[in-house]
Amino acid sequence: MAAKSANLYARIEPEVKEQAEGILSALGIPASNAINMFYKQIILHRGLPFEVKLPTARPLDMGTLSEEQINEELEKGYADMKDGRTKPASKVFADIRKNYHL
């Protein structure tokens, strides 16, 4: 195993660092090891080890909609329900986690 002697300095958002380090801590992985694993995956993949692209659709931000727009969205949902276009909540949440990499 090669000696660890190179330093990496990076500036990231404090809340991103905190959340990531909390998860890594729960997994028992020091941040430096996780970064080393990430770099090794970059080498193995000869690029980023995940897809980088803009999502095809963005979720609605209900906080930005007018009352009329909210009512339109509710009517669409009601019509879908009446016509049987529904999915179990567990499937919807699984799809959201998958599509938005959560």
PADOZA-766923 format. One record per atom (N, C-alpha, C, O): x, y, z. Coordinates in steps of 0.05 Angstrom, whole numbers, plus 5000, padded with zeros to 4 digits. Each point is the difference from the previous one (the first is absolute). Layout:
# residues N
XYZ...
***
This chain:
# residues 102
501749765000498350245000501850255000502050015015497350184969501550254997499750175025497850015012504350134996499950185023498350244993500050104977498449995042498350234996501650255007500450065024500550084955501650245006499150254984501150215004496849764980499050244985497750125015498449865012501550404986497850155013498050104979500850064978496749965030497950104983498550215016499149955022500650294966498550215013497650074983500450054976497349955035497650064985498150165018499949965024498750234963498050165015497249904991499449994976499049945044497349904994498150145019500850125020496649864974498050125017500049865027500149755002499850405020500149895027497849795005500649795012497050264979497849805005500449754984499249785010502050234966500649764985502149845014499849755003502350385007502149875015498949865025500649775005497850385009498849895025498349754995500249805014498050224966498349774994501649764990499549785009502450274973501649784989501749875022500149755002501150415015501649895022498449855020500949815012496650274992498249855018499449734989500149805015499450184959499549744988502549835000499949765007502450364986502549855001500649905028501049775003498550395017500549925027498349765008501049815012496450204980498349775005500949754986499649785010501750254967501249774986502749925010501049794993500250375025502649945010502350064980502149875001497450324981502050074980500950285003498450194999504249855007501050285001499850144973500149884979499550385023499750164975502349964981499649994976502850005035502449974982499949744985500849984977498249805036499749744987497950024978500449894978497450255027497950024980501050164976499349924977502250295028501150154977501949834984500150014976501649835038501849824987498549804983500849944977497049955033498349814985498850144976500049884978499150365025498950154978502150044978499449954976503050135031502150044980500749734986500550004976499549785039500649744988497849924980500549884979497050195027497849954982500250174974499449914978501550345025500550174977502149874982499649994975502549905037502149874984498849754986500449964976498249875039498849764988498050064978500049854980498450355023498050074980501150184978498750054980503750055025501250204981498250244997499750114978499149975043498250235002498449985025500749845018497350324985498350005024498649735002499049904980500849985044498749745003496950015001498749825010500250404980497150034999499350184977501750154990495849845002499150174977499750295009498950055021502050134963499750295006498450124978501050034977496550045029498350124980497750155014499549955023499350224962497750145011497649824999499649854980498750155040497649835000498150094978499950234993498749584995498150064979497650155010498850174986500449785039497750145012500750085028501449865014497750374993500550105028497449975016497850044989502449895036497649995017498850285003501550205000495949815003498750265005500750115027500149855020500550404982500450145026497350135006499550224991499049655026497350105006500050285012498150154998504149925015500350265012500150234980499650235007500949714967500250214980497550024983499850184983498349645021497650004984497850195011499850045025498750074957497750175009497849815009500149764996497850355017497849835009498749864976499249775002500550384976498849884975501749764990498949804993503750245007501849784991499849765018500149774991499850285035499849785019497449854995499949755000497950394996497449874995500149844974498849784999502650324981500349854975501549735005499249794989502950225027501549765006498349815016500149754995498450355024498249825015497949874982499449775004499550384977498149894982501249784982498749804995503850244997501449804984500349745017499549784990501250255035500349775018497449865004499849755001498150415003497349885004499149854975498949785002501650334974499349864975501549744997498949804992503750215015501649764999498949785018499849774993499450315031499049815020497349884989499749765002498650414988497449904989500449814977498549814997503650234987500549834976501849775006500849854982499950115044501649775007503050024995501449815001499550434994502950054995501350065026500750225006499649575011501250035026502349805004500249804985501550255035502149825008500149995030499250195013501749594998500449995029502050215009502050054985497750065038501850215010502949895001501850154994498549605014502749895002501450004973502450054999496149904979501250014973500750284993502150054988496250145018500550284994502550105014501750134987498549815039502450095015502549864990502150134999497749624994502449864988500850134974502450044995495750034988500650134975501350285005501950074986497150085033501150265006502949975009501850144991498749675028502749965009501949924977502250104999496849734984501749914977500450234980502350054993495750095000500250214979501550245010501350144983498649925042501450245010502449935018501150165014499749584984502549915013500050075030502050115010495849835004499850065028500549755017499950025025
***
